[in-house]
Amino acid sequence: MAAAAPPPPPSPAPEAFNDVPQGSTPRGHPLFARIRLAHPTDVPHIHKLIHQMAVFERLSDQCIATEASLSSTLFTSPPFQSFTIFVLEVSHTPFVEHLQYNNPAYPPITKVVNLDLPINDPDRDLFRSNGGVLGGDACVAGFVLFFPNYSTFLAKPGFYIEDLFVRECYRRKGLGKMLLSAVAKQAVKMGYGRVEWVVLDWNVNAIRFYEEMGAKILQEWRICRLTGDALNTYVNAQL
């Protein structure tokens, strides 16, 4: 990973997080969480997360993405007009604002999760984020990648979520809900009509989670896909 920029000069204390009243003290073991737009410097972490997700989904043999291929295909359009990634960071200390992440298209969202016990993250150093270098001990805990689609029935655009992933030690802490809610909130803000994604039929925990979020599981639909050799046979197809 490229060296991080030097830390900013001292600034006023960060504003109170949106779920802890100003002047109060977080209880137990507070975990500070932040969702922000991904930056090109996040690609190494995004690549590692994609690999972990492929292993979890038992599809690692199909994962051929590299840091180079991700860098050449992501961050080519303004946020929300094409492929967009929200990065989820967590820290044991409050985040310090930095201009690199103050994208006017999506100011970072911060939250405090009060835990009864501290989280043991064996990969913290591996996923230490630029945000951590620039302010505190932040590490990347997950991401969501989505892009616009369109509903002819609604005559409105929507968002399709390609991937939503939270590292194992940070699951069941409300962080996946935070990521999904961020996408849904952005869709409503932009006047979009729906948010869609798919879930593996054996992943009962994810199905239950999505249903609790209010999602309807469409059992009658099946995914159709052309890829690899089957797709390449069309290179000289007569239309």
C-alpha positions as a printed Julia matrix, in Angstrom:
239×3 Matrix{Float64}:
   0.0     0.0     0.0
   1.24    3.51   -0.75
   2.5     5.53    2.18
  -0.18    7.57    3.87
  -0.13   11.34    3.84
   1.11   13.05    6.99
  -1.54   13.65    9.66
  -3.46   16.91    9.56
  -2.74   19.71   12.03
  -4.58   19.6    15.36
  -8.29   20.26   15.0
 -11.19   20.77   17.41
 -12.6    17.71   19.14
 -14.85   15.66   16.83
 -18.57   16.21   16.99
 -20.7    13.84   19.04
 -21.68   10.68   17.18
 -25.28   10.41   16.13
 -26.32    7.69   18.56
 -24.63    8.98   21.72
 -26.01   12.2    23.27
 -23.48   14.99   23.53
 -21.71   15.0    26.87
 -22.46   11.34   27.58
 -19.91    8.56   27.95
 -20.13    5.4    25.8
 -20.9     2.33   27.87
 -18.99   -0.96   28.08
 -16.57   -1.39   25.19
 -17.44    1.24   22.55
 -16.71    0.42   18.94
 -16.65    3.45   16.67
 -17.94    2.68   13.18
 -17.75    4.79   10.05
 -19.17    4.36    6.54
 -17.52    6.4     3.81
 -17.04    6.35    0.07
 -14.17    4.11   -0.96
 -10.98    5.76   -2.23
  -8.56    4.27   -4.78
  -6.09    3.68   -1.94
  -8.64    1.24   -0.46
  -8.25   -1.23   -3.35
  -5.79   -3.56   -1.53
  -8.27   -3.97    1.34
 -11.24   -4.32   -1.02
  -9.37   -7.07   -2.85
  -8.68   -8.95    0.39
 -12.34   -8.62    1.42
 -13.5    -9.97   -1.94
 -11.22  -12.97   -1.5
 -12.56  -13.63    2.02
 -16.11  -13.35    0.7
 -15.38  -15.83   -2.11
 -14.02  -18.31    0.44
 -17.09  -17.85    2.65
 -19.43  -18.37   -0.32
 -17.48  -21.47   -1.44
 -16.74  -19.78   -4.76
 -13.03  -19.05   -4.45
 -12.32  -20.99   -7.66
 -14.31  -18.34   -9.55
 -12.58  -15.32   -7.99
  -9.98  -14.04  -10.45
 -10.06  -10.35   -9.5
  -6.7    -8.68   -8.87
  -5.79   -5.34   -7.37
  -4.83   -4.16  -10.86
  -8.13   -5.22  -12.44
 -10.12   -3.62   -9.63
  -8.15   -0.38   -9.91
  -8.75   -0.2   -13.66
 -12.51   -0.75  -13.47
 -13.58    1.01  -10.27
 -13.49    4.77   -9.57
 -14.04    5.61  -13.24
 -17.3     7.53  -12.72
 -18.72    9.92  -10.11
 -20.27    8.21   -7.07
 -23.74    6.68   -7.57
 -23.58    7.01  -11.38
 -21.81    3.68  -11.8
 -20.0     1.21   -9.51
 -19.94    2.67   -6.01
 -18.36    1.25   -2.87
 -19.02    2.13    0.74
 -16.21    1.09    3.07
 -16.98    0.17    6.67
 -14.25    1.12    9.15
 -14.14    0.43   12.87
 -11.94    1.86   15.59
 -11.52    1.74   19.36
 -11.09    5.52   19.37
 -13.12    8.3    17.73
 -12.37    9.04   14.11
 -10.52   12.2    13.18
 -11.85   14.01   10.15
  -9.59   14.16    7.12
 -10.11   15.96    3.82
  -9.34   12.79    1.84
 -12.64   11.32    3.03
 -14.75   14.49    3.06
 -16.33   13.78   -0.32
 -19.25   16.22   -0.8
 -21.13   13.48   -2.66
 -21.33   11.47    0.55
 -20.07   12.83    3.88
 -18.94    9.94    6.13
 -21.51    8.51    8.56
 -20.29    7.69   12.06
 -21.87    5.65   14.82
 -20.94    4.14   18.19
 -21.78    0.51   18.95
 -21.63   -0.31   22.66
 -20.4    -3.87   23.2
 -20.38   -5.97   26.34
 -17.02   -7.5    25.41
 -14.12   -6.28   23.26
 -13.66   -7.79   19.8
 -10.59   -9.88   19.11
  -9.58   -9.08   15.53
  -6.6   -11.25   14.52
  -6.36   -9.46   11.15
  -6.48   -5.89   12.45
  -3.0    -5.03   11.2
  -3.69   -6.65    7.82
  -6.78   -4.46    7.38
  -5.46   -1.27    8.99
  -6.91    1.51    6.89
  -5.56    4.79    5.63
  -8.21    6.28    7.85
  -6.53    4.55   10.77
  -3.16    5.99    9.87
  -4.68    9.44    9.55
  -6.74    9.3    12.7
  -6.77    6.6    15.38
  -6.5     2.85   15.0
  -9.16    2.28   12.33
  -9.3    -0.87   10.27
 -11.55   -1.92    7.41
 -14.29   -4.3     8.59
 -16.46   -4.62    5.5
 -17.8    -3.08    2.31
 -20.8    -2.9     0.02
 -20.58   -2.49   -3.77
 -23.65   -1.33   -5.7
 -24.63    0.37   -8.94
 -27.74    1.77  -10.67
 -30.26   -0.38  -12.47
 -33.73    0.39  -13.8
 -37.27   -0.86  -13.26
 -39.57   -0.5   -16.26
 -42.54   -1.41  -14.04
 -41.79    1.47  -11.67
 -40.31    3.7   -14.39
 -37.61    4.53  -11.89
 -33.94    3.74  -11.4
 -32.8     1.71   -8.42
 -29.64    0.25   -6.91
 -28.4    -3.29   -7.34
 -26.11   -4.54   -4.58
 -23.47   -6.83   -6.03
 -21.62   -7.54   -2.77
 -22.15   -6.86    0.92
 -19.59   -8.35    3.26
 -18.55   -7.91    6.89
 -15.51   -9.7     8.29
 -16.4   -12.58   10.58
 -15.32  -11.12   13.92
 -17.5    -8.03   13.32
 -20.7    -9.86   12.38
 -23.86   -9.78   14.51
 -22.95   -6.31   15.79
 -25.38   -4.34   13.61
 -22.67   -3.35   11.12
 -24.18   -5.23    8.16
 -27.45   -3.46    8.87
 -25.56   -0.17    8.91
 -24.13   -0.87    5.43
 -27.44   -1.98    3.92
 -29.28    0.93    5.5
 -26.76    3.37    4.01
 -27.49    2.09    0.49
 -31.26    2.16    1.06
 -31.12    5.66    2.51
 -29.12    6.89   -0.5
 -31.68    5.32   -2.85
 -34.52    7.16   -1.11
 -32.53   10.4    -1.14
 -32.1    10.12   -4.91
 -35.76    9.25   -5.52
 -34.97    5.69   -6.6
 -37.67    3.04   -6.56
 -35.96   -0.04   -5.1
 -32.81   -1.77   -3.91
 -32.15   -5.36   -5.01
 -29.6    -8.08   -4.35
 -29.31  -11.87   -4.32
 -28.58  -14.28   -1.48
 -27.32  -17.87   -1.55
 -30.15  -20.26   -0.66
 -28.05  -22.08    1.98
 -27.15  -18.88    3.83
 -30.09  -19.02    6.25
 -28.54  -16.45    8.6
 -28.33  -13.9     5.8
 -31.87  -14.7     4.62
 -33.2   -14.18    8.14
 -31.24  -10.94    8.48
 -32.58   -9.57    5.18
 -36.14  -10.5     6.08
 -35.75   -8.7     9.41
 -34.61   -5.66    7.44
 -37.92   -5.76    5.57
 -36.68   -7.36    2.35
 -38.93   -9.72    0.4
 -37.22  -12.92   -0.77
 -38.42  -13.63   -4.33
 -38.48  -17.43   -4.45
 -39.99  -17.55   -7.94
 -37.09  -15.75   -9.67
 -33.94  -17.43  -11.0
 -30.67  -15.77  -12.03
 -29.59  -16.24  -15.66
 -25.92  -15.65  -16.43
 -23.61  -15.67  -19.43
 -19.93  -15.66  -18.5
 -16.57  -17.15  -19.44
 -16.54  -19.41  -22.51
 -20.3   -19.24  -22.9
 -20.12  -15.46  -23.21
 -17.05  -15.48  -25.48
 -18.82  -17.64  -28.06
 -20.79  -14.52  -29.0
 -17.72  -12.61  -30.15
 -18.52  -13.36  -33.81
 -22.23  -13.96  -33.4
 -24.54  -12.92  -36.22
 -27.14  -10.52  -34.8
